[in-house]
Amino acid sequence: MPEKLARQTHSRREARRILGLSERQLRSWEKQGLIPRLEVFGFPDLVALRTLEKLRQDRVPAARIRRAVSAIRQKLSQVENPLTELKLFSEGRRIVVLIEGQKMEPVSGQLLLDFDAEEMDRLLAFPSRGAPRSAATREREAERCFQRGLELEQARAPFEEIMQAYQRAVEADPASVGALVNLGTVYYNLRDWAEAERCYERALAVEPTYALAHFNLGNLYDERGDAEQAVAHYERALNLNPCYGDAHYNLALLCQRQGLWMKAVRHWTAYLKLDPASSWALIARRELDKLRQAAVVSGSRPRVGR
């Protein structure tokens, strides 16, 4: 890859135009925790978006993509962002990752031959009338309801309609963590902290490595005044996804309120590396300047924090 291309950046609108994406699709991937919220996209970010779009065109549910990405992060600790560092593609109904020329199934970690046993089983099976719906059918129904919930949110529909869509997704597939997290966020916006917490915890029980659920729990505990738990969940989100800009931003604010200046400076700096040009970056840069000026004026060493 030419060095000049690697350094080139694009605005959000330019990235959408290059890849032919709608703003709604981009926001959907962000809400599902597949990509961070960005205003400026580098070449690796475009690679991730292109991979997601190809998987979407192949009708791979977002929940399956998220499970695959989480599994890769767990099994390959040196891989920070599977969507940009590895080649992911679909074979039939499954996601495959290419590692050193070999195909691997992300969740099980098994190397794959070019024989699709799952497809063979499907062809040989003769489902009886009235048989329970398959896991794949339930997953597709959950994904349809989840997308309906996103559309209702985008249209600013009443909370009751949005909640109903996400609840139907969870009823169809209790492992639909995206629906659980978004349902929790609806409760959060209604200031129903107990129900919001319950939804986020249910999502993490299904998928402990879901960074967005930890981030939202951080917001919840911060809102309730439990700084210790808020910090713990923001840090967990960042351990799972070091490029989670919003987690750096909120953690910087929280540390600043606690007087942990050096820790706040570290997270403001990390945030600005991820988002150097948005309106939020202007606020981050202003807060960072305040901390630096306060340190110079006071002449005292700020609290470092852990």
N, C-alpha and C positions, 0 to 999 in steps of 0.2 A: 504494500500500500504506500503510495507516495507520501512523503512527510507533509507536504502542503495540505493534502486531503485530510490527513489525520487531525490537523489543527483547525480545519474549517468548521465554523459554527453556523447554525441557522436559527432563525426565530421560530416560534411555534407555528405561525402561519406558513412559513416557508417549508417547514418539515411536513406539515399536512399536505401542502401542494405537491411536494416531491414524491410522496408516497400515495397520494390520492386518498387521504383519510379525512373523515369528518371530525369535527370537534367533539361530537357526541361519542364517537368511537374512542377517541383519545381519552376523554374523561371516564368512560366506562373502564378502560384498562387501568387508569389511575385509581379509581375507586375500588377496584378489585385487587390492588396492591401488586399488579404485574409490572408496573413502571412507576418511578417517582414523578411527582408533579414538577415539570420543568418549563421554563420560558425560553431557554436557549438549549439547542440540541447539537451535540457533537456527532462525529461520524459513528462512534460506537452506539449512541442512542438511536440513530437511524437504523443500524443493523438490528437492534432489538425490536424496533417497530416493524421492520420488514418481516422479521421472523413471526411476530404475533399476527400480522396481517395474513401471512401465508397459512398459518395454522387455523385462523378464523375462516379463510376461504375453504379449507379442507374440512370445515365443520367440526373442529375439535372444541369441545366445551371449555370455557375459561377455567372452570374448576379443575379440570384435568391438567391444564397447562400449569396452573398454580401448584398443584401437588407435585408435578414433575420438577418444577424449578426448586421447590422446597427440598425435595428428596436429593437433588443434585448438590445443593448447598450443604446438606448434612453429610453426604458420602464423600464429596470432594471439597475439603475445607479450603483448599488453595484457590478454588474458583469463587470469585466474589459475585459476578453477575453472569449466570449461565446463558442468558439471552444474547449477550455480546461476546462472550469468550468461547462458546461452544456452538456447534451446529445442531439445532433441534429441528426435527421434521416429523411428519406423520406417516405411518404405514397402516392403512386401514383405520381402525379406531384407536390405535395406540400411538403414543409419542415415543420417538426414538432419539437418542443422543449419540452423536458420532464422537468417539474418543480414540485418538491415535489410530484412525482407520477402522476401528471396530465399532459395531452398533451395540448399544446397551439400552436396556429398559430401565428408566431412571428410578422408579419406585422400588423394584426388587433388586436392582443392581446386576441383573443377569445379562450376560452377553447373548446376543440373538443370532440365530441362523436365519436363512431366508425361507423358513417354513413357518407359516402363521397358524399355530395350533388353534388359536381362538377362532379364527375364521373357519377352520375345518370343523370344529365343534359346532359352530353356528349352522353350517351347511347340513350337517348330519342330524341335527336336532329337529324333532317334530313336536312343537309345543301343543299341548292339549287345550281344548276350549275352556276358557275360564281360568287358565293358569295365571298365577301372580305376574305382575309386570316385572320385566327384567330390570336389573340395576341400570343398564344403559338407557332404558325407556324412562325410568324415574329420573335419571340424571338429565336427560333432554328436557323433560317436563319442568324440572327445577330451573334449568337454565332459561327456558322460555319465560317462566314467571319472574325470574330475576331480571331479565332484560326488560320486561314490562314494568317492573318497579323502577328501573333506571329511567325509562321513558317518562313515567309519571312524575318522577322527581324533576326531570328536565322541564316538563310542562308546568311545574309548580302546582300539581294537583293537590287536593286535600290530603292531610296526613293519613286519614282513614283508608283511602284508596291505595296509597303507597304501602302502608303496613299490610294490607290485605294481600297485595301481590307478593311481598317478601314472605309472609306467613305461608302462603300456598307453596312457595318454593321450598320452604323448610319441611312442610308436610309431605311434599313429593320426595324429597331427599334430605333427611335430617343431617347429612354431612355437607350440606350446601353452606359452607362457611361464609361465602360472599353475601348471601342473603341474611345470614345471622348477624353479620357485622353491620350491614346497612340497616337492618331492623333495629339493632341496638342504637344506631346513630339517630334514627327517627325518635326513639324513646329519649335519647340524650337531648335532642332539640326540644322535646316536650318537657324536659327537666324531670323526667321519671328516672332517677339515677338507679334505683334498684333493678328495674327491668332492663335498662341499658347494660348494667354490669352483668346481669344474668346472660344476656345474648352474647356479649363479648367473651365471657368465660366458656359458654357452650361452644363457641367457634374455636377457642384455643384447646378445648378438650378434644376436638376433632383434629385440629391442625396446630400443634404447639408452636410451629415455626412461622405462623402467619403474622408478619411484622405489623400489618395495619391494625390487627386486633390489639396488639400490645400498645401501639401508638394511641389508639382510641381510649384504651383503659388509662393511659397516662393523662389524656385530656380530662377524663372523667374524675380521676383522683385529684388532679390539679384544681378542677372546678369545686370539688368538695373540701378543698383545703388540706388534703393529705399529701404533703410535698414528698415525703419519703417514698410512698407507693408510686407517685407520679414519676419521680426520677427513675425508680427501678424499672418501670415499664417503658419509658422512653429509651433507657439504656439497653433494655432487651431488644427493642425494635432496631436500634442501631447495631447491636451485635449481629442480628440477623441480616440487616441490610445497611452497611456503612454509608451508602449513598442516599439515605432517607433524609432529604433536605428538611422537610417539615419537622422531623424529630429533632434535628440539630437546632432548628429555630426555636421550638417550644422549650427545649431543654436549656438553651442559652438564656431565654427570658426567666425561667424558673431559677436557674443558678444566680442570675443577676439580682433577683429579688431576695435571695438568701444571702447575698453578700459574697458569694463564691466567685470573685471576679476573674481569676485566671481560668477557671473552668468555663465560665461564660465566654471569655475571649476565645477559648479553643473552639467552642461550638459555633460562635458567630463566624469565625474564620472558616471553619469547615463548610458552613452553610453558603458563604459567599463564593467558595470554590465551585459549588454545585449550581448556584443561581446568582451570577454576577450582575444581571441586568434588569430584573423585574422591579416592580414597585416595592415588593417585600425586601428586595436587596437594598433599596435605599434606606429602609428602616433599619435593617441589620447593620448597614455601614454607619448610620448615625449612632446607634447604640454602642457599636464597637468604638467609635471615636469618643463617646462620653466616658467609657471605661478607661481608655488610655489617658484622656485628659485628667480624670479624677485621680489616677495613679500618679501622674506627674505633679499635680497641684498638692496632693496630700503628702507626697514623699514617703508614704508608708507602704509596706508590703501588703497587697490584698490577700485575703484568705484564699488558699489554693484549692481546698476541697479535695475529694478523693478521686 
